[in-house]
Structures are given as structure tokens and as C-alpha cells.
Amino acid sequence: MTTAWRRHGIALAVAFVLILLMFRSDVGDLVQIWWNSTTFGHCLFIGPVVAWLIWQRRAELAQLTPTGWWPGLALVAIGGFGCLLGDAGSVGFARQLGLVMMLQGAVVTILGPNVARGLLFPLCYAFFLVPFGEGLEPPLQTITVAIVMPLLHLVGVPAVVDGVLIHAGRYYFEVAEACSGAKFVIAMVAFGVLVANLCFLSWKRRAIFLVVSVVVPVVANGFRAFGTIWAANLTSIEAATGFDHIVYGWVFFALVMAAVLAIGWRWFDRAPDDPAFDPARLQAVPRHRTELLVATALVLATVAIFPSWSAAIAGRAQPLPAHIDLPDIAGWHRVPVSTRAPWMPYHPGADHYLFGRYADGSGATVDMSIAVFGNQHEGKELIAFGTGVLRQEDRWVRVENLPAISGGSAMRITAPGPVERIVATWYRVGDTTTQDETLVKIETMKARLLGGPQRAVAIHLSVEGADPRPIARFLAALGPIATVADRAAGMR
């Protein structure tokens, strides 16, 4: 190791340690997700893979000279701003992505553009450290159902489907998020990108291999779900699901990886010992060089701006009334809540939470809940995993999404009994009323960063059964959702 590499390596290690310490809460969140989530357990292997990829390049990297390069601060600043936006909008993905980008920017700034180009694939592969892809679960549930149903009919198992619920033979099955195959698709994308880089030179072959890496686990998961239901029909649900959990956790992914590798094997066109890059092409003296100590100090100073900015806006909050009540609605009166099919939305961080049932002269009933937040931050969010209409491990499960009701998202849910409900949801953040959870996050960011109303309100209306018309009549008497939300927050 040359003196230059030793000095720059030490500076980079110091910068990494200090950045991780400044964002230690996000580091802790990442590690917790990697360790506890079955969907993102593969992220535990990304760090060692990145280290191995760098080690593979050690001979070529030794022929390059690291140098400080201040334009790399742009990547640090973009990552820091992403962290700021994520903190303002309580979006963990943005914070975690920003953290990875700041570390990548530190590499570019402290080691220089030539070394960064030599490390281009390992640096880009580090993006897989960030958990992403949960949005794939609903469409993959639909695809799994579409694969399972014709296969069940093919083998003579009588089956009908209702959303993500399948009644096959003697049993009901839910194609839940965990059964969608999303975790295998996400992990296979990471695996496919690695193999495409290591085993192919042709970009066309790489693209085809990545498509195969996605299609094969989706189809295989559909057959796995079919096999479980068929086996339950032949034996018992306990035996079938017990075997499925073993196969699903330990064998299935290994078989899918082996199948994908077998499909692509004959088209591999890169030898394992081929150099990762040509160091002779990366010997140009870069412009905009800077001294190592200056580059390191600039990285740390740039990173430090964003936690300070977050701290400056952390105290923003909307004053709320000490007590709030559900509104009085013409033609509707309060009645006791359901004991036959009890259900309540879950908003554990709300400053005020109300839930009650209304009935009209015809006997129709509508449940209403209002959750009011004076401000939002980590652990106190209007929208978060396992909150809202359905909580984590809830007895109620989503059957299907329905067309919007007066601008509010609508969902049909069911619980053992069986009983079912329709739930319509609206959110009020800043000056916006919406059903779009992404827009909620954007408006939360705007309110935190730029000022304006800090309160956030969730309103849910629900009816037992499958007829949404009482909700429409209730809304007509209730008036504009924005007005109801603002009154609940003491703004009108």
C-alpha cells in the first residue's frame, strides 16, 4: 500500500465513522430492518458483497492515485438534502437513501474521480443497502392470485376468489403481503444485478438476465402458493402450511436462484478472472483537485449542515384545542359502536383521537374516526407502517381496493365471522385534502421546511357490509372534509 492510499484510506475511514455517528439513529433503523424484516433480510449480505467487490479490484486500484476532489461534495449535499427531506416528511426511505449517498459522496470527494470510476459498480451496488420495494406487494398479490386460480381449476379443486381471499375446497386462504413473493423479487433483483455485472459483458444479455431474474421468482411463487393450497385440500391446512413455511424460508429462494443461474449459464460471456476495469484508462490528472485535509473537512462540514437544519425546524407544531368532539350532523344521531364487528383505525401517535357511530332515520349506520396531530416526526406520523385502517397482525385483512368515494380512498376489509366492512379515508395536511399517501408525505415536507399549518388529520368513515351508499349520504350531511378536519384541529 502506497503512502497516498494509506493517508486517503484513513481519512475516508474517519469520515465514514463521523457520518455514521451523526446519523446513528438512521443507522440503527437500517440495522433493525435488516435483522427483523424477512422482506429485507438480504440487505445484511450487501455490505459484505460490496467489500468483496472492492477486494476483487485491489490490484487495479493500486495502480491509481487517490486525490481529493471537491466536486464530489455535490453528491454529499444531495444525500444530505435527501436526509433533510426524509426527516421533514417522516420518510425513512429518503433518510436512508440520503445516508448511503453521503457515504458515496465521501468516497468520491476523498479518493477522487479516477478511483470512484474504478469503484463505480460497488458504489452503485451499495444502493441495495436501502430497503425498498414494499409497494410491489399489492400488484404481486394480484399476480399470484391470477396464477393460482387456473391451476386449482386444472387439478379439479373447486375455488372462488374474492380480492385476495381464495375459498378452495374446505378452506379459506388469504394471499397476504407475505405470500406475494415481493421479498424474493426484491432479493432476486439484487442477486440478478450482481450476476449480470460479474458474468456478462453484453448489455443486452445483462438486461435479459435481469428480466428473467424478476419473472422466474414471480411465476415460481405463484406455483408455490398453488402447491400449498392443493396440498391443504389433499391433507390438512396445518400440514400444508407447516411444510410451506419450511420450504418458503429455506429452500424456495435457493431453488429460484439455482434456476435463474441455470437459465443464464450458457450465455455467460465474461470470465471470472477478467479485470473489473482497465486502470490505464483512468490515469488522467483530474481537474478541481484539493488537498486531502481540505476535502475531508469539506465533506464533514457539508454533512453537518443538514442535521442542524433538521434541529432548527423540529420544534414547529400547530397549537391544538385541549378537547375536541365528533361533529353534530343533521339527520344523524350518535349510537353505540358495533359489538358484532368491532373495528377501529389505529393512530397511536395522534394528539387527539375520536371514534363513534352515527345512525340515520332509516337505521343505516356509519362509523367515523378523527385522528389529529399537532405535528409529525419519527414515531408520531399520520401515515406509517402498521397504522391507519389496518394495524400490523390485525384480525381484519384487506380484500380489495374500491373506487374512490368523494375523493377518499376506499377499501373492503374482512375479519373472521366472516364479517366485512368498507372503509373510506381522507387526509388533511397543510392546505391539501387528499387520499394519496405520497402527497401526504410531500405536503408534510413542505409544511415542515417552509412553514404553514403543521397539523395533520386523518378521517375514516366505515360501514358494515358491502354497500357504500350510507357513506355517501353521511358525507352529504357532513359537509366538506377539509372543513371538518380544520375544525377538529381548532382552525375554524
matplotlib code that plots the C-alpha trace (Angstrom):
import matplotlib.pyplot as plt

x = [0.0, 1.4, 1.6, -1.1, -3.5, -2.8, -3.5, -6.6, -7.9, -7.5, -9.3, -12.1, -12.5, -12.6, -15.2, -17.3, -17.3, -18.2, -21.0, -22.4, -22.3, -24.1, -26.8, -26.7, -30.5, -30.9, -28.1, -29.9, -33.2, -31.5, -29.9, -33.2, -35.0, -32.3, -32.3, -36.0, -37.7, -38.0, -38.5, -35.2, -33.1, -31.0, -29.7, -27.5, -25.4, -25.0, -22.2, -20.0, -20.7, -19.6, -16.4, -15.7, -16.2, -13.7, -11.2, -11.6, -10.4, -7.4, -4.8, -6.3, -6.9, -3.3, -2.3, -4.4, -3.5, -6.2, -6.7, -9.1, -11.7, -14.2, -16.9, -17.7, -19.4, -22.4, -23.2, -22.7, -25.1, -27.7, -27.6, -27.8, -30.8, -32.5, -32.0, -33.4, -36.5, -36.9, -36.8, -39.2, -41.7, -41.0, -40.0, -37.5, -36.6, -35.4, -33.3, -31.7, -31.0, -29.6, -27.2, -25.9, -25.4, -23.5, -21.1, -20.8, -20.1, -17.4, -15.7, -15.8, -14.5, -11.7, -10.5, -11.1, -12.9, -10.4, -10.8, -14.6, -14.8, -12.9, -15.3, -18.4, -20.2, -19.5, -20.6, -23.8, -24.4, -24.4, -27.9, -29.2, -28.4, -31.6, -34.8, -37.2, -39.9, -42.8, -45.0, -44.7, -46.8, -50.3, -49.7, -47.8, -50.7, -52.9, -50.5, -50.2, -54.0, -54.1, -51.6, -53.2, -56.8, -56.4, -54.0, -56.5, -59.3, -56.9, -56.4, -60.1, -60.1, -63.3, -62.2, -63.6, -61.7, -62.8, -60.0, -57.0, -59.2, -59.4, -62.1, -60.7, -62.2, -62.6, -60.6, -60.2, -56.8, -55.5, -52.9, -51.3, -48.5, -46.0, -47.3, -47.0, -43.4, -42.2, -39.3, -38.0, -38.4, -36.5, -33.7, -33.6, -33.2, -30.1, -28.8, -29.5, -27.7, -24.6, -24.6, -25.2, -22.1, -19.9, -20.9, -21.9, -20.2, -23.1, -25.6, -28.3, -27.6, -27.5, -30.9, -32.4, -30.9, -32.4, -35.9, -35.5, -34.4, -37.8, -40.1, -38.9, -39.5, -42.9, -44.0, -42.4, -44.1, -47.5, -46.8, -45.7, -48.9, -50.9, -49.0, -49.8, -53.5, -53.6, -51.7, -54.1, -57.0, -55.4, -54.2, -54.9, -54.2, -51.8, -49.7, -49.6, -48.7, -46.2, -44.3, -44.8, -43.1, -40.0, -39.8, -40.7, -37.9, -35.0, -35.4, -37.5, -35.2, -32.2, -34.1, -35.1, -31.5, -30.3, -33.0, -32.1, -28.4, -29.1, -31.1, -28.4, -25.3, -24.8, -24.9, -22.2, -19.6, -17.3, -14.5, -14.3, -10.7, -11.3, -10.2, -13.1, -11.8, -8.7, -6.6, -4.7, -7.8, -8.2, -4.8, -5.7, -5.0, -8.4, -9.3, -10.6, -8.3, -8.0, -5.8, -6.8, -7.4, -9.5, -11.6, -12.2, -13.2, -15.5, -17.2, -17.9, -18.9, -21.4, -22.8, -23.2, -25.4, -28.4, -28.8, -28.5, -31.3, -33.5, -33.0, -34.0, -37.4, -38.0, -40.0, -42.6, -46.1, -49.7, -51.5, -54.4, -57.5, -57.4, -60.5, -62.3, -65.6, -67.1, -69.3, -73.1, -74.6, -78.1, -80.3, -77.8, -77.5, -74.9, -75.5, -73.4, -70.5, -70.7, -70.1, -70.7, -67.9, -65.8, -63.2, -61.2, -58.4, -55.0, -53.2, -51.0, -49.2, -52.2, -52.7, -56.4, -58.4, -62.1, -64.3, -68.1, -71.1, -73.9, -77.3, -80.0, -83.8, -83.6, -81.4, -78.3, -75.1, -71.7, -68.6, -66.4, -62.9, -60.8, -57.1, -55.4, -51.7, -50.3, -47.0, -45.3, -41.9, -40.4, -42.8, -45.6, -46.7, -50.0, -49.0, -46.7, -46.4, -49.0, -51.1, -54.4, -57.2, -55.3, -52.7, -49.9, -51.1, -54.7, -57.7, -59.0, -57.4, -57.7, -59.8, -59.6, -59.3, -62.5, -63.2, -62.7, -65.7, -65.9, -62.2, -61.4, -59.7, -62.0, -61.1, -63.0, -61.8, -62.9, -62.5, -63.3, -67.0, -67.0, -67.8, -66.8, -66.6, -66.0, -63.6, -63.1, -60.1, -59.2, -56.1, -55.7, -52.1, -51.1, -53.7, -54.3, -57.0, -56.1, -56.3, -52.8, -50.3, -47.4, -48.9, -49.3, -45.6, -44.8, -47.2, -45.7, -42.2, -43.4, -45.1, -42.0, -39.5, -41.4, -43.9, -47.6, -50.2, -48.4, -51.5, -52.3, -55.7, -56.9, -60.7, -62.1, -65.7, -66.8, -69.9, -70.5, -71.3, -70.6, -72.9, -71.1, -74.2, -74.6, -71.2, -72.2, -75.4, -73.3, -70.8, -73.6, -74.8, -71.3, -70.1, -66.5, -63.9, -61.4, -63.8, -64.4, -60.6, -59.7, -62.4, -61.1, -57.7, -59.1, -58.5, -62.1]
y = [0.0, 3.4, 6.3, 8.1, 5.2, 4.9, 8.6, 8.7, 5.4, 6.7, 10.0, 8.1, 5.8, 8.8, 10.5, 7.3, 6.9, 10.5, 10.5, 7.2, 8.7, 11.9, 9.8, 6.9, 6.8, 6.1, 3.5, 1.9, 1.9, 0.3, -2.5, -3.2, -3.5, -5.8, -8.0, -8.2, -7.9, -11.1, -8.9, -7.1, -9.8, -10.0, -6.4, -8.0, -9.5, -6.3, -4.8, -8.0, -8.2, -4.6, -5.3, -8.3, -6.4, -3.8, -6.5, -8.0, -4.7, -4.2, -4.9, -2.4, 0.2, 0.0, 1.4, 4.5, 7.5, 8.8, 12.6, 15.0, 16.3, 18.9, 18.4, 15.2, 17.4, 17.7, 14.0, 14.6, 17.6, 15.7, 12.9, 15.3, 17.1, 13.8, 13.1, 16.5, 15.9, 12.4, 13.9, 16.6, 14.2, 11.3, 9.2, 6.6, 5.6, 9.1, 9.4, 6.0, 6.7, 10.1, 8.4, 6.0, 8.8, 10.9, 7.9, 7.5, 11.2, 11.0, 8.3, 10.4, 13.6, 12.0, 9.4, 11.4, 10.7, 8.1, 5.8, 6.4, 5.3, 2.2, 1.6, 2.5, -0.8, -1.4, 2.2, 1.8, -1.7, -0.1, 1.3, -2.1, -1.4, 0.7, -1.2, -0.6, -2.3, -2.7, -1.1, -4.2, -6.3, -5.4, -5.9, -9.1, -10.4, -9.9, -11.7, -14.6, -15.0, -14.9, -17.8, -19.8, -19.9, -21.6, -24.1, -25.0, -25.5, -27.5, -30.1, -30.1, -28.1, -26.0, -22.5, -19.0, -15.7, -12.5, -10.0, -11.6, -14.3, -17.7, -20.2, -23.5, -26.8, -27.0, -23.8, -20.1, -18.7, -15.2, -14.3, -11.9, -9.4, -12.0, -14.5, -12.1, -13.1, -9.5, -10.3, -12.9, -10.5, -7.7, -10.1, -11.6, -8.1, -7.6, -11.0, -10.5, -7.2, -8.8, -11.8, -9.5, -7.5, -10.4, -12.8, -10.7, -8.2, -7.6, -5.1, -6.8, -10.1, -8.3, -6.8, -10.1, -11.8, -9.1, -9.7, -13.4, -12.7, -11.0, -13.2, -16.5, -15.8, -14.3, -17.4, -19.7, -18.0, -18.5, -22.2, -22.4, -20.8, -23.2, -26.1, -25.1, -24.8, -28.0, -29.9, -28.4, -29.8, -33.2, -33.4, -30.6, -26.9, -27.5, -29.9, -27.9, -24.6, -26.1, -27.6, -24.4, -22.3, -24.6, -24.6, -20.9, -19.8, -22.2, -24.0, -21.9, -18.9, -21.3, -23.2, -20.0, -18.7, -22.0, -22.0, -18.4, -19.3, -22.4, -20.4, -17.9, -20.2, -20.9, -17.2, -16.1, -14.1, -12.8, -14.9, -14.9, -13.7, -10.8, -7.4, -5.3, -2.2, -1.0, 1.2, 2.6, 4.4, 6.1, 7.8, 11.3, 14.0, 15.3, 18.9, 20.6, 18.7, 19.7, 18.8, 15.7, 17.5, 20.2, 17.6, 15.7, 18.8, 19.9, 16.5, 16.7, 20.4, 19.7, 16.7, 18.7, 21.3, 19.0, 17.7, 21.3, 22.3, 19.4, 20.5, 24.1, 23.0, 20.2, 22.5, 23.5, 22.5, 23.5, 24.6, 22.3, 22.7, 20.9, 18.9, 18.0, 16.3, 14.5, 16.8, 17.0, 16.1, 17.0, 13.9, 11.6, 10.8, 9.0, 5.3, 2.7, 1.3, -2.2, -5.3, -7.7, -6.5, -4.1, -2.2, 1.0, 2.7, 2.7, 6.0, 5.6, 8.9, 11.2, 14.1, 13.7, 10.6, 10.2, 7.3, 6.9, 5.6, 7.5, 6.3, 8.0, 7.6, 4.6, 2.7, 2.9, 3.3, 4.8, 4.7, 7.9, 8.3, 11.5, 11.5, 14.9, 15.5, 18.9, 18.0, 14.9, 13.3, 9.9, 7.7, 10.2, 10.1, 10.3, 7.5, 4.8, 1.0, -0.8, 2.2, 3.6, 1.3, -1.9, -2.4, -5.0, -8.5, -7.3, -9.6, -7.5, -8.0, -6.1, -7.9, -5.3, -1.6, 0.0, 3.1, 6.4, 7.8, 11.6, 11.9, 9.4, 6.1, 3.1, -0.4, -3.5, -5.5, -8.7, -10.4, -13.9, -14.5, -13.7, -10.0, -7.3, -3.5, -0.7, 2.0, 5.4, 7.6, 11.2, 13.1, 16.8, 18.1, 21.8, 23.2, 19.9, 17.3, 14.0, 10.2, 10.0, 8.8, 10.1, 13.5, 13.4, 13.0, 15.7, 18.2, 17.2, 18.1, 21.4, 22.3, 21.4, 23.1, 26.2, 26.8, 26.9, 24.7, 21.9, 19.9, 16.7, 15.0, 11.5, 11.0, 7.5, 6.6, 3.0, 0.8, -2.8, -4.9, -4.2, -1.2, 2.1, 4.2, 5.1, 6.7, 8.9, 10.0, 10.7, 12.8, 14.9, 15.8, 16.1, 18.8, 19.3, 17.1, 20.0, 22.0, 19.1, 18.4, 22.1, 22.4, 19.3, 20.9, 24.2, 26.2, 27.2]
z = [0.0, -1.0, 1.4, -0.6, -0.3, 3.4, 4.1, 2.0, 3.4, 6.9, 6.1, 4.4, 7.4, 9.8, 7.6, 7.5, 11.3, 11.9, 9.3, 10.8, 14.3, 13.2, 11.7, 14.2, 14.6, 10.9, 11.1, 13.9, 12.0, 9.0, 11.0, 12.8, 9.4, 8.0, 11.1, 11.8, 8.4, 6.3, 3.2, 3.6, 5.3, 2.1, 2.9, 5.6, 2.8, 0.7, 2.9, 2.7, -1.1, -1.6, 0.4, -1.7, -4.9, -3.7, -2.7, -6.2, -7.6, -5.3, -8.0, -10.4, -7.6, -6.5, -10.0, -9.4, -7.3, -4.9, -4.7, -3.0, -5.5, -4.3, -7.0, -5.1, -2.5, -4.8, -4.1, -0.4, -0.5, -2.5, 0.1, 3.0, 1.4, 1.0, 4.7, 5.5, 3.3, 4.8, 8.3, 7.4, 5.8, 8.2, 5.2, 6.3, 2.8, 1.9, 5.1, 4.5, 0.8, 1.7, 4.2, 1.6, -0.9, 1.6, 2.1, -1.6, -1.9, 0.7, -1.4, -4.5, -2.7, -0.7, -3.2, -6.4, -9.7, -11.1, -8.1, -8.0, -11.6, -10.7, -7.9, -9.9, -9.6, -5.9, -5.1, -7.1, -5.6, -2.2, -3.0, -2.2, 1.4, 1.4, 1.9, -0.9, -2.9, -0.4, -3.0, -5.1, -2.7, -3.9, -7.6, -6.8, -4.7, -7.7, -10.0, -7.5, -7.4, -11.2, -11.3, -8.6, -9.7, -13.1, -11.6, -8.9, -11.5, -13.7, -10.9, -10.0, -6.8, -6.6, -5.9, -6.0, -5.4, -3.7, -4.0, -2.2, -0.5, -2.1, -1.0, -2.2, -1.2, 2.6, 3.5, 3.0, 2.1, 2.2, -0.4, 2.1, 1.6, 2.9, 0.3, -2.6, -3.3, -3.0, -0.8, -3.3, -6.2, -4.3, -3.3, -6.8, -8.3, -6.1, -7.0, -10.7, -10.8, -9.2, -11.5, -14.6, -13.7, -12.9, -15.6, -18.6, -20.9, -23.3, -22.0, -24.0, -22.2, -18.9, -19.5, -20.5, -17.4, -15.1, -16.7, -16.1, -12.5, -11.9, -13.9, -12.6, -8.8, -9.6, -11.5, -9.0, -6.1, -7.9, -8.2, -4.5, -3.4, -5.6, -4.2, -0.6, -1.3, -3.3, -0.5, 2.1, 0.1, -0.1, 3.5, 6.1, 6.3, 9.2, 7.4, 4.2, 5.8, 8.1, 5.2, 3.2, 5.9, 5.8, 2.0, 1.8, 4.2, 3.4, 0.2, -2.2, -2.7, -3.2, -5.8, -7.6, -7.6, -9.0, -11.7, -12.7, -12.9, -14.9, -17.4, -17.9, -17.7, -21.3, -22.2, -19.7, -21.7, -19.0, -17.5, -13.7, -13.7, -16.1, -14.6, -13.4, -15.1, -17.1, -14.8, -17.8, -18.9, -15.5, -15.2, -16.3, -13.8, -12.6, -12.6, -9.4, -7.1, -3.5, -0.5, 1.5, 4.8, 3.0, 1.1, 4.4, 6.3, 3.5, 3.5, 7.2, 7.1, 4.3, 6.2, 9.4, 7.8, 7.4, 11.0, 12.1, 9.7, 10.9, 14.5, 13.6, 12.2, 14.7, 17.1, 14.6, 15.8, 15.4, 18.7, 19.2, 21.4, 24.7, 23.9, 20.7, 19.9, 17.0, 14.9, 15.2, 11.8, 10.7, 10.2, 12.0, 15.7, 17.9, 18.7, 20.5, 18.4, 17.0, 19.2, 16.3, 14.1, 16.3, 14.3, 14.9, 12.9, 14.6, 15.1, 18.2, 17.8, 17.5, 19.9, 19.7, 18.6, 18.4, 17.3, 17.2, 15.4, 13.8, 12.6, 10.4, 10.4, 8.1, 10.5, 8.4, 10.5, 9.7, 11.9, 12.0, 13.4, 13.5, 14.4, 14.9, 15.0, 16.1, 14.3, 12.9, 13.5, 13.8, 15.8, 15.5, 11.9, 10.1, 7.8, 8.9, 8.5, 10.6, 11.3, 9.8, 8.6, 9.4, 12.1, 12.0, 12.8, 12.7, 12.7, 9.8, 6.4, 3.1, 0.5, -2.3, -3.0, -4.3, -6.4, -4.6, -2.6, -2.9, -3.2, -0.4, -0.9, -0.3, 0.9, 1.6, 4.6, 6.3, 9.6, 11.0, 11.3, 8.5, 8.6, 6.2, 6.0, 3.6, 4.9, 3.2, 4.2, 3.8, 4.9, 5.6, 5.6, 5.1, 2.8, 1.0, 1.4, -0.3, -0.3, -1.8, 0.9, -1.3, -1.5, 2.3, 2.7, 0.2, 1.9, 5.3, 3.9, 2.6, 5.9, 8.0, 5.7, 4.6, 7.4, 7.2, 9.0, 10.9, 11.9, 10.1, 10.3, 9.2, 8.8, 8.3, 7.5, 7.6, 7.1, 7.9, 4.9, 1.2, 0.5, 0.4, -0.1, 3.6, 3.4, 0.5, 2.4, 5.5, 3.6, 2.0, 5.6, 7.0, 4.5, 3.2, 4.7, 4.8, 7.0, 9.4, 9.6, 10.3, 12.9, 14.7, 14.8, 16.2, 13.0, 12.3]

ax = plt.figure().add_subplot(projection="3d")
ax.plot(x, y, z, "-o")
ax.set_aspect("equal")
plt.show()
